[in-house]
């Protein structure tokens, strides 16, 4: 809403708005109602009119701020149970506050930020990271990233057994890395990254 405060001697008014402004009423009155449809800077001008003349235009600069839109959340979407990860957004201008929400994990830092540190649950399943942005003109829709929480691999080197001689075939379940935990002498593996090795 734009208002002319001094209306002395004026019969009507001529308002000038940018082409992308939708004038809802009062185009020839002392009060004009405008719906801004885009953001950015603009200029609003008004002239008073009577039977004698039309005044010089009086103009004012307007900075149009829109409600924010939430950008995509970036960060890992497949993680291990109990893992700590970072997520972030790259917001546009004119954002006053950030509201993060995490399902399946715990927020470790101040959530009113472009960056988020999350510790995921120790249980496998599905999680989600969401954010909303806010400014003086409104709140954005949520932007979310779905996350799959994988179970932590459990080492299984196979059953205990006695070794006779200097060579033995090892068979494990899953993927891992063989190493000597304790025992006499040195050990050389034919392939320490293979589940089946000697």
Beta strands, then each sheet from edge to edge (+ up, - down):
strand 1: 2-3
strand 2: 12-16
strand 3: 21-25
strand 4: 31-36
strand 5: 40-49
strand 6: 58-64
strand 7: 78-80
strand 8: 84-88
strand 9: 97-103
strand 10: 105-107
strand 11: 115-120
strand 12: 125-135
strand 13: 138-139
strand 14: 143-150
strand 15: 170-171
strand 16: 196-197
sheet 1: 1+ 4- 3+
sheet 2: 2+ 5- 6+
sheet 3: 7+ 14+ 12- 9+
sheet 4: 7+ 14+ 12- 13+
sheet 5: 8+ 11- 10+
sheet 6: 15+ 16-
end
